[in-house]
């Protein structure tokens, strides 16, 4: 079943390259921003616990 999902996803990626790249770029930016926010929050928590 999972193999079928990957086949469909790959087929859609090949057929709709432009929109797939836009979606992939958006996902990458979203993950990067989420990681930056998590690192910033962890840093702030560490600083506040020291003072």
Steps between C-alpha positions, in 0.01 A plus 500: 500500500779742590678408179192609304498835681863560408433405137212747480704772672793447263271501197340827613843650568614416147181621332466823701863602547445873547232468767689218666812715528295787644348264757838351583653846543215604729539186708876555528457862606235402754718232657800736510296773672357251751852381585626857539212581734569188706870587529417859596255388769749247640766770511270744680396238754863418574588869544211561738580197711856626556397839636 
